[in-house]
Amino acid sequence: MLIIFKELTKQFEQSLLDSLEKNDKKGEFEILRKNLITQSSKEEFGDYQCNVCLSLSKIYKKNPRDISNDFINLLNKNISISKLCKSLEIAGPGFINIKLKDEVLINEIKSNIQCNRAGIPLIRKDLDSGLSNKVIVDFSSPNIAKEMHVGHLRSTIIGDSISRIFELRGYEVLRLNHVGDWGTQFGMLITQLKDLYSNDLEEIGKIKISDLVEFYKESKKRFDNESEFQKRSREEVVKLQSGDIKSINAWKLLCDQSRKEFDEIYKNLKIKIEERGESFYNPFLKSVIDDLNLEKILVEDQGAKCVFLDGMTNKEGKPLPLIIQKKDGGFNYATTDLAAIRYRFNKPPNGDDASRIIYVTDHGQANHFAGVFQVAKKAKWIPENCQVDHVPFGLVQGIDGKKLKTREGETIRLKDLLNEAVRRAKEDLLKRLEDEDRYETEEFIANTSRIIGLGAVKYADLSQNRITNYQFSFDKMLSLNGNTAPYLLYTLVRILGIKRKNNFVYDSKDFQYVNYEHKSEWKLIRKLLKFDEVIISIEKDLMPNRLCNYLFELCQTFNRFYDQVPILKEEQNIKISRLNLCDLTAKTLKLSLELLGIETLERM
Ligand code: ARG
């Protein structure tokens, strides 16, 4: 309903302007036009509402209901408004409830039924603005030789969904995996590697580090306890940075090993992402310092080079610095992110020419990104009309509210967590099959439980307001009732079954007769028409949980419709009208689940 909403807003603005001009108050327009029309607070009130008369009453010093009356008269004279609206009514102290004409809604629903994007508009490629339509989503980004943990899983799931939404809208999306593949920890890892496998180093690939995380722990233990090992590790960092071939090979080996483990998870979850680790920006780090120096932004503090951040203080109320070059001359996480931000906005060949960068990490990095963004702005590395967003999310907790752990108290490995979800989904499915006395092939069982299990994990994550912590519960996420993936998948299966059951062939473009009378039909129509507004709001605010909430409501609305009105038993014309609504619901569900990275099923 986005187009209708925009048109309505435009016309209301015109009438508001007319009213203000008549009363000699034109100067108030800019403030009053903000949120002039909003969604109705309750469905039964109408499609939209307008509360401006309450503000006008203070300006005109008149009773708000009288003003509403006058304003409605003015609106009724506007031909475009009367074409769209069935009624404009005063409510309460002076609100205006807006109801759209049936035919306006029906025309819109007809066009969405015929649109394979369920009514989601493509962005207009505005060539004149000179701005690219490239969006970079920086997500997942685990660290080499370390565990990919549930925080990375959240980032992966949320980042993938955000990328999909931008892709659907027609943006060019660059999905970047900013893996932690550089830093002083490599000194100790390579030293350990050389100690254990000195002869094999030249032949990368021969060596199998079966458990990289254990390997990391072992090296760290030696680093902390053996001074000779520590010394060699420090020397190794210098060697690596100067490009020593043996050290580089060892580093590559470690990266390859980790990559294999990460890729397994990505493959399982069907995640597309391009690896461009921290090391990629090494050649650009020095110039970050040089340019900040030139701009006179850098300050030396206790030997380190840093920028003191405006409006950010530590616990003692002292200004917070962003350290960009350490006392020993080394660069750090922030230096790399500054080099990255500059590279990503720069034009090729040394840049990506992005117009928006979205970073998906846990909330713990909020200060880091606020600092990096502030410094990048000061250095004028974020071009005009370009945008950076940090998309923070909360922690994943066990049902006890504590850190997610295995029963034995170990941290859970992602691989095991995903396998467990699929295993439980299979258990549920087998029970259902037995109850229903149904026989299905091994292949069906494996595929269905994989889709339900992985879908449930993804959906549980996405349906939370990402800013709060969320409690991970297999039982909840796999339940067929409630705001869960299985519930949505089941509703879709139900719809697909309606047509299958009847073996009824019809052409969805068959609109000779469209007749909607039943209350639950109208509820479904209105809900379906909200889809585009939801997507556009996510594009702006990056909250995929809004899509989940919408889908949950859509499914509930559909299921009520299905319980209350007959479909297949109706005469031909009504049957077609209703089947068209079923079709659009199915299409919206399928497309949305795709946007959430969840595969769908024909049967389950
Ligand atoms: N590797 C980091 C971590 O595991 C996340 C990197 C996020 N991206 C970035 N550009 N800093 O916490």
Residues whose N, C-alpha, C, O or C-beta is under 5 A from the ligand:
A	BS01	LIG	D138 S141 P142 N143 H178 V179 G180 T361
